[in-house]
Amino acid sequence: MVERSSDKSKPLDDALKKGIMSLLGTWLLVHEKADDLIRAAIAKSSDKSPANRDFVDELTVGINEEKESLKKRLEDTLAEAISAPDRSEIEAIEKRLAAMEERLSCLEKELGKKP
């Protein structure tokens, strides 16, 4: 029986696929664990009164506050970017379009073309 090239490459393909899956799974696990550690550090630092925080606690709390601020600004920016224009904006665009269409019609008449 003649062996096809795809038969030879199957074990290699499987090994590469398993290797990639293993790499990505490891990457995801490391990031999950890092997130857990960061959240625990933030909770620990946030539970302390400001008078009892050391430099690292203050840094941790400050970074978390900045992250929350950035998250809020991003949400606001995204909401603004995807929101529909208000009615006055639509009406202004409709008026401009009507004026442009009227001007185009006039130009066509001047050039001897009928609309």
Secondary structure, 3 states (H helix, E strand, C coil): CCCCHHHHHHHHHHHHHHHHHHHHHHHHHHHHHHHHHHHHHHHHHHHCCHHHCCHHHHHHHHHHHHHHHHHHHHHHHHHHHHCCCCHHHHHHHHHHHHHHHHHHHHHHHHCCCCC
